[in-house]
Amino acid sequence: MTTKTKTMTLETLLTRYADDIAFVTEEAPATNLADLTEQISTAAERLSEAHIQGAEELDTAAAVLQAAETAEAPGRATLLNRAARYLADVTDIVAEYRLMV
């Protein structure tokens, strides 16, 4: 039996993470890859300054997404999937941040 991995899309990343990331950056939610990458990078800095565990994962996700900006298929899909793994705990990380502010 083979296991099929679901391919992450930019739309899925935006749906799952843009609102939480925007809360941290105090901006409107990102609507494209470049804005999402920039906001994740900013959020990583702010969360790190607040000593929230997992902020380094966001920093890595931002680097991976930056590479995805210029990548072509299928490499771009691979990078989006990798970034999604680094973003998996965003909801929990941002929830902790919300309690602090």
N, C-alpha and C positions, 0 to 999 in steps of 0.2 A: 504494500500500500504506500502510495506517495503522498506527501503533504504539500499542498500548494500554498505558497506565501503570497499574501495580498500585497499588491504594489501600492505604495503610498503615492498620493498625488498632492500637488500644491494646494488644491482646493480642500482636501482633507486636513492638511496641516493647518490651514487658515481657520477652518471650522473648529478644530479641536483646541488650538492654542492661541489664536490672535487676541481673543478677549482677555484672557488671563495675562498675557504678556503686556497688552495695552494698559492694564490696571497698574502694573509695576512702572511702566514708562510714562504714565499719565498722558497718553496720546490716544488718538482714535485708533481702533484696531487696523492692523496692516491689511492691505488688499492685494498685495503683490509680493513676489519673492524678495526683491531688494529691500522693501520696507520691513518685511518680517525679519529678515536677516539683521538689519540695523537695530530693530527693536529688541530682538533676542540678545544681541550684544550689550545693549544698554541695560536691559533687565539683569543680565548676568553680573554686570558691575554693581548695580544697586543691591542685588540679593547677596552678593559677596560682602559688600560693605555692611550689610545687616547680619552677617555671620550665619547665613542660612545654608545648611548643607544641601548640596546638589547644584549650587550656582555654577560650579565648574563644568557640570554637564551641559548647561546652557551655552557656556562659552564655546565648548566643543561643537555643539549643534550649530552655532552661528558660523563657525569656520567651515563646517561641512556644507551648510547652505550657501555660503559665499562661493564655494567651489561649484555648487550646483547651478549657480546663476549663469555660468558660461559653458557648462557641460551640455552635450547633446545626448539624445536617447541612444542606447539604453543606460549610459552612464549617469544621466541625470536622475533616472528612476532609482538607481542604486544609491545615489547620494541622498535622495529624499527619504528612502527607507532607513538609511543609516542615521540621518538627522532625527527621524521619528523615534528611534531607540533612545537617543540622548534626551529627547523631550518627553519621554514617557511619564516622568514624575512632575511635570509642570503644575498640574492641578494641586498636588499636595504641597509643593514648594510655595506656590503663590498663596495658598490657604494659610500657611504659616506666616508669610509676609503680611497678609491682611490682618492677622491677629496682632501684629507688631505696630501697625500704623493706625 
